[in-house]
Amino acid sequence: MYQTFQENDLDTTLNHIENRIKEFGLSLTNEDGYKKMREQYNKQKNPLDLFVLIAYSFNHQIRFNNNHEFNNPFGRERSSFNASMKQNLEKFIIRLKETNIGFANVCFNNFDFTFLKNNDFVYCDPPYLITTGTYNDGKRGFKGWTDNEEKQLLKTLDNLDKQEIKFALSNVLEHKGKSNDILKSWVASNPNYKINYLNFNYSNSNYQTLDRDKNASVEVLITNYEPQIHQKEKTLFDEFNF
Ligand SMILES: C[S@@+](CC[C@H](N)C(=O)[O-])C[C@H]1O[C@@H](n2cnc3c(N)ncnc32)[C@H](O)[C@@H]1O
């Protein structure tokens, strides 16, 4: 969808959207029109039609079944292609077309990292092994995320590190009583990797020594460099969370 936004003239995209809305009589209440449009999308898979569907779907969610068919229900009285969505879309497309961005929709294992140089930066926000994201269980068209994918991604990051390419990895070390031991031992065995705690109360001390809520998430950003953190200086009147 983003690639199509980038390639098309802005007017072509906007006309396509307006024409579909007319053709199917899409509105805040026309569920039948929405369902017909959804049926057509699932046959033709036109990326711009996917955008139209999302505009009218429940909570604007993008959801598919195991056959890769869009199956999000209608967003009655809530979702439509309104003036502010149109304005945001226009701004987004203009920016997209003036910026040099390439999109890839492949598994990280099939992504070619060889074009990167040592002043490049790779940020990864993968599914978290110990949480239950909709993309973790291998359903709804997703491949799933298991110990295998986790280890392969960490190996990919090790390879980047060897080439002196900086990386940052978002993840959770603990969540609702579960612990990501693969991740913990990976960091422990690489002395130049740094755990940056995103929960403020862990950031100034060793989280293992704190008496903390066993159900809490320990959210981290793991980097192979020492990040420069610009923090506002605390005054006596700020709340301390130690
Ligand atoms: C924590 S979410 C990232 C959300 C993203 N930062 C955002 O703001 O939209 C994890 C993402 O990893 C994607 N994903 C799952 N398996 C993948 C794989 N094998 N290769 C690449 N991406 C994958 C999921 O589709 C999901 O979008």
Ligand as a Chemical Component Dictionary entry (heavy atoms), coordinates in Angstrom:
data_LIG
# 
_chem_comp.id                   LIG 
_chem_comp.type                 NON-POLYMER 
_chem_comp.pdbx_formal_charge   0 
_chem_comp.three_letter_code    LIG 
# 
loop_
_chem_comp_atom.comp_id 
_chem_comp_atom.atom_id 
_chem_comp_atom.alt_atom_id 
_chem_comp_atom.type_symbol 
_chem_comp_atom.charge 
_chem_comp_atom.model_Cartn_x 
_chem_comp_atom.model_Cartn_y 
_chem_comp_atom.model_Cartn_z 
_chem_comp_atom.pdbx_ordinal 
LIG C1  C1  C 0  6.160  -5.147  17.929 1  
LIG S1  S1  S 1  5.511  -5.154  16.274 2  
LIG C2  C2  C 0  6.290  -3.761  15.558 3  
LIG C3  C3  C 0  5.366  -2.612  15.433 4  
LIG C4  C4  C 0  5.954  -1.425  14.666 5  
LIG N1  N1  N 0  7.104  -0.888  15.362 6  
LIG C5  C5  C 0  4.899  -0.347  14.498 7  
LIG O1  O1  O 0  4.977  0.689   15.151 8  
LIG O2  O2  O -1 3.960  -0.584  13.715 9  
LIG C6  C6  C 0  6.324  -6.521  15.540 10 
LIG C7  C7  C 0  6.217  -6.578  14.014 11 
LIG O3  O3  O 0  7.042  -7.655  13.507 12 
LIG C8  C8  C 0  6.420  -8.167  12.344 13 
LIG N2  N2  N 0  6.952  -9.527  12.071 14 
LIG C9  C9  C 0  6.510  -10.718 12.541 15 
LIG N3  N3  N 0  7.279  -11.722 12.081 16 
LIG C10 C10 C 0  8.235  -11.165 11.293 17 
LIG C11 C11 C 0  9.319  -11.691 10.534 18 
LIG N4  N4  N 0  9.578  -12.999 10.494 19 
LIG N5  N5  N 0  10.097 -10.832 9.843  20 
LIG C12 C12 C 0  9.845  -9.493  9.890  21 
LIG N6  N6  N 0  8.831  -8.931  10.607 22 
LIG C13 C13 C 0  8.043  -9.759  11.300 23 
LIG C14 C14 C 0  4.942  -8.144  12.706 24 
LIG O4  O4  O 0  4.161  -8.134  11.534 25 
LIG C15 C15 C 0  4.816  -6.839  13.485 26 
LIG O5  O5  O 0  4.463  -5.796  12.628 27 
# 
loop_
_chem_comp_bond.comp_id 
_chem_comp_bond.atom_id_1 
_chem_comp_bond.atom_id_2 
_chem_comp_bond.value_order 
_chem_comp_bond.pdbx_ordinal 
LIG C1  S1  SING 1  
LIG S1  C2  SING 2  
LIG S1  C6  SING 3  
LIG C2  C3  SING 4  
LIG C3  C4  SING 5  
LIG C4  N1  SING 6  
LIG C4  C5  SING 7  
LIG C5  O1  DOUB 8  
LIG C5  O2  SING 9  
LIG C6  C7  SING 10 
LIG C7  O3  SING 11 
LIG C7  C15 SING 12 
LIG O3  C8  SING 13 
LIG C8  N2  SING 14 
LIG C8  C14 SING 15 
LIG N2  C9  SING 16 
LIG N2  C13 SING 17 
LIG C9  N3  DOUB 18 
LIG N3  C10 SING 19 
LIG C10 C11 SING 20 
LIG C10 C13 DOUB 21 
LIG C11 N4  SING 22 
LIG C11 N5  DOUB 23 
LIG N5  C12 SING 24 
LIG C12 N6  DOUB 25 
LIG N6  C13 SING 26 
LIG C14 O4  SING 27 
LIG C14 C15 SING 28 
LIG C15 O5  SING 29 
# 
